[in-house]
Amino acid sequence: MSLRLSDLRDCFEGVIPSIIATTSADGVPNVSYLSHVEEVDDHHIALSNQFFGKTARNLRDNPQACVILVDAANGRQARLAVTWLRNEAEGPLFEAMTASLRASSAQVGMADIMRLASVAVFRVDAITAIPHPEGLEAQVQPAPPPRPGLERAADAIMRIAAETETAGIVDAVLDGACGLLDAPAAILFQFDPERQMLVTLASRGYSRTGAGSEIAMGHGIAGAAAALGRPVRVSDMSRLRRFGAAIRDTASPEEESRTIALPGMPEAQSQLAVPIHVKGALYGVLFAESPRRLAFRRDDAAALSMIGNHAAATLLISEIMAHEALAAPPKVGARLPKESFRVVHHTVDDSVFIDNDYVIRGVAGRLLVYLLERYLVEGRAEFSNREIRLAPELRLPDFKDNLETRLLLLRQRLEEKCCPVRLVRMGRGLVGLQMTHRPEIRRAP
């Protein structure tokens, strides 16, 4: 039976390095390992060209070459007779392979070192299965039945569309991501344009939610997807540093005191991150991971993007509806508890500590301090979204600030830290404080 490139797709996952053999003009052979081999179409492949000196010289003299591919799922090998056609240093193919290389090299702290010089495009002239050296067939595991990706994505989108509250939408997104991919864990990151960070809005399947944890643009799989604006998929994490390790390794002592640990799966082997957008701008990243190698395929990235982008649009609509809701007048005259707790607000980054324990920073930190100050000054514990948006000290740019999701994040953090103040929804467009102690607020640099 003749082989096609589509029969070898597990060979293009980068789990087991491929090999290219070339010969010089005078017939001297050379063998090099390849970090990335991509299927372009039914008759062409592309190879990453980073440290390709002798191979590149040989191809200019003799464009005929041989590529060995290994199927990571079962160990089978295939030999491709190929002809070099050209190098590309720009365009969609180059950008896609650059994104893949940057995502994987970022995991080992070499994102700025392992740069892609160009992409070498080859015509595939023949494909031959390499027989087992002892005449034995490789043990082939039966392929799992295909996931009904489109149907599951449609079900998730329908559930998202049926939700009217921010918390329900977020739950539907994470449930939909896990169900679509048969993945045990997922994270929804929201982009904070003020600090140029991805912030964990919510997660599923971890021992702790990690709500409020942050990752910089370009760092890890999620940060790479956000920075590059395209899905990033890794099929074998055993060759890479674990998610978030680079951040923990480089954080200063001062930063450590204001850092929430990212949720993570220590035994993760596969990761998939897709950027999500709304109104042409980055909204965040939807991320999933699995302990299985080769858990996610190319079609999964497209289906996950559909869920994430629909969720971003639905969350924006929810923000607009909350902004336009006719909120009841805030109640005045809340009784202040006698016992107190300490709140320290560091204005340099709007980080907030309660009784010396770090809670949150950024816009969510400003929100918390604003609500507590109004509670002390005006003696009330109910607030409308509309008045919060109009508060000049919060510097919120209308409904585009994603106030509803920031309030959800703040509510989760206060609950997780068992703080003496809790945030509760009082109805659409209304938020309230539940206090067991009276806050004593101090400003610090």
Secondary structure, DSSP 8 states (H G I E B T S, - for coil): ----GGGGGGGGGSSS-EEEEEE-TTS-EEEEEES-EEEEETTEEEEEESS-HHHHHHHHH--EEEEEEE-TTT--EEEEEEEEEEEESSSHHHHHHHHHHHHHHHTTT-TTTS---EEEEEEEEEEEEE--TTS-------------HHHHHHHHHHHHHH--SHHHHHHHHHHHHHHHHT-SEEEEEEEETTTTEEEEEEEESSSS--TT-EEETTSHHHHHHHHHTS-EEES-GGGS--TTHHHHHH--HHHHTT-------TT--EEEEEEEEETTEEEEEEEEEESSTT---HHHHHHHHHHHHHHHHHHHHHHHHHHHS------------SSEEEEEEETTTTEEEETTEEEE-THHHHHHHHHHHHHHHH---EEEHHHHHH-GGG---GGGG-HHHHHHHHHHHHHHTT-SEEEEEEETTEEEEEESSEEEEEEE-
